[in-house]
Amino acid sequence: MSTDAIVLLKQEHKELLRLFKAYRTADPGDRAVRTDLAQHIVHDLTIHSYLVDEVLQPMVAALLNDPAHPALQGFQDHKAIDRLCEEVAERGGADPGFEHGMTALLSAAVQQMEREEREWFPQLRSALGRKDLQEIGLRLLAVRETAPRHPPGPVSGAPQGAPG
């Protein structure tokens, strides 16, 4: 298995796209299956966003030591996707806004991943050496084990301020 950070992130994207397809092709009348898939998607997107924002970006910034470097400009804020994950997590499959929230989440996530793979990953690959990308990848793998599994906002059924 590769420890290259870009390879690892592309593998995560591939798994997320598989989940998105499963959600989109699931029977709309089977709320249990769609809700389960939605929870899995929110779980995986939350981890992915955390790894990019809290591990990858700071490590790349430290290695490049140039705030104007194009590879740093490629970092896209995952806050919009995080907010959509929170909204979906707060709704049940029977909630009238659930499907709309999932549609918005999947669309935003696909656009983000396409932009990362088309623009940002090539900039990272040219800005950083193989050893740097492998060290970042090892850190991503290590932190993944303890990364948050739920969006930071309240989770449906959990009282405000309780762990989700």
C-alpha positions as a printed Julia matrix, in Angstrom:
164×3 Matrix{Float64}:
   0.0    0.0     0.0
   1.28   3.42   -0.92
   1.83   6.01    1.77
   1.91   8.89   -0.72
  -0.56  11.5     0.58
  -2.03  12.21   -2.84
  -2.52   8.51   -3.59
  -4.24   8.06   -0.22
  -6.55  11.02   -0.79
  -7.44   9.8    -4.28
  -8.28   6.4    -2.77
 -10.59   8.15   -0.31
 -12.21  10.04   -3.18
 -12.77   6.77   -5.05
 -14.45   5.19   -2.01
 -16.59   8.28   -1.47
 -17.7    8.25   -5.11
 -18.64   4.57   -4.72
 -20.8    5.47   -1.71
 -22.37   8.4    -3.6
 -23.29   6.07   -6.46
 -24.76   3.53   -4.04
 -26.86   6.27   -2.46
 -28.06   7.64   -5.79
 -29.01   4.19   -7.11
 -30.68   2.99   -3.89
 -34.46   2.65   -4.02
 -35.88   6.06   -2.98
 -38.62   4.23   -1.1
 -36.14   2.32    1.06
 -35.48   5.0     3.66
 -33.52   2.68    5.95
 -30.94   1.87    3.26
 -30.67   5.48    2.11
 -30.36   6.75    5.68
 -27.65   4.18    6.42
 -25.73   5.16    3.28
 -26.13   8.86    4.14
 -24.7    8.25    7.61
 -21.76   6.37    6.09
 -21.15   9.24    3.64
 -21.27  11.86    6.41
 -18.89   9.73    8.5
 -16.35   9.36    5.69
 -16.6   13.0     4.55
 -16.09  14.19    8.12
 -12.9   12.17    8.43
 -11.67  13.25    4.99
 -12.3   16.93    5.66
 -10.58  16.75    9.05
  -7.49  15.1     7.56
  -7.18  17.73    4.82
  -7.81  20.71    7.1
  -5.98  19.6    10.24
  -3.12  17.46    8.9
  -2.4   17.97    5.22
  -2.77  21.75    5.0
  -0.61  22.55    8.05
   2.1   20.09    7.01
   2.22  21.45    3.46
   2.3   25.02    4.78
   5.21  24.17    7.08
   7.15  22.41    4.3
   6.68  25.18    1.74
   7.14  28.06    4.18
   5.7   30.4     1.55
   2.11  31.58    2.14
   1.84  32.77   -1.49
   2.88  29.41   -2.98
   0.32  28.21   -5.58
   0.1   24.78   -3.9
  -1.19  26.48   -0.75
  -3.66  28.58   -2.69
  -5.24  25.33   -3.89
  -6.51  24.39   -0.46
 -10.24  24.61   -0.59
 -12.15  25.26    2.58
 -14.22  22.25    3.53
 -16.49  24.32    5.78
 -19.4   24.32    3.3
 -19.26  20.54    3.06
 -18.91  20.31    6.85
 -22.09  22.4     7.25
 -23.96  20.21    4.77
 -22.79  17.12    6.67
 -24.14  18.67    9.9
 -27.49  19.38    8.26
 -27.81  15.82    6.93
 -26.72  14.32   10.27
 -29.37  16.36   12.09
 -32.19  15.11    9.85
 -33.73  11.68    9.72
 -34.52   9.91    6.47
 -38.2   10.81    6.92
 -37.46  14.54    7.23
 -38.76  16.42    4.18
 -35.44  18.26    3.78
 -33.29  15.14    3.98
 -33.19  14.36    0.25
 -32.52  17.98   -0.65
 -29.67  18.08    1.88
 -28.14  14.89    0.5
 -28.4   16.18   -3.08
 -26.62  19.4    -2.09
 -23.98  17.5    -0.1
 -23.17  15.05   -2.89
 -23.0   17.8    -5.5
 -20.69  19.98   -3.39
 -18.46  17.04   -2.48
 -18.09  15.88   -6.09
 -17.21  19.41   -7.24
 -14.64  19.72   -4.43
 -13.0   16.37   -5.23
 -12.86  17.11   -8.96
 -11.23  20.49   -8.28
  -8.71  18.91   -5.91
  -7.73  16.2    -8.37
  -7.64  18.5   -11.4
  -5.9   21.54   -9.89
  -4.59  21.09   -6.41
  -3.05  17.6    -6.37
  -0.84  18.32   -9.41
   0.37  21.52   -7.7
   1.2   19.56   -4.55
   3.0   16.85   -6.51
   5.2   19.42   -8.26
   5.84  21.46   -5.08
   6.74  18.62   -2.74
   9.16  15.75   -3.0
   8.26  12.08   -2.84
   9.66  11.76    0.67
   7.55  14.7     1.9
   4.38  13.24    0.39
   5.12   9.87    2.0
   5.7   11.47    5.41
   2.43  13.38    5.09
   0.71  10.15    4.03
   2.01   8.32    7.1
   0.7   11.12    9.3
  -2.68  11.02    7.53
  -2.92   7.28    8.2
  -1.99   7.72   11.86
  -4.41  10.59   12.51
  -7.21   8.87   10.59
  -7.58   6.44   13.49
  -8.48   9.24   15.92
 -10.17  11.7    13.53
 -13.73  12.8    14.36
 -16.39  10.5    12.91
 -19.3   12.93   13.22
 -19.73  16.56   12.16
 -18.92  19.04   14.93
 -22.54  20.25   15.22
 -25.3   18.51   17.17
 -26.24  15.04   15.97
 -29.86  14.0    15.7
 -31.05  12.46   18.93
 -28.14  13.82   20.95
 -28.75  16.67   23.37
 -26.95  19.92   22.62
 -23.4   19.7    23.98
 -23.44  15.89   24.3
 -20.87  13.89   22.37
 -22.15  12.71   19.02
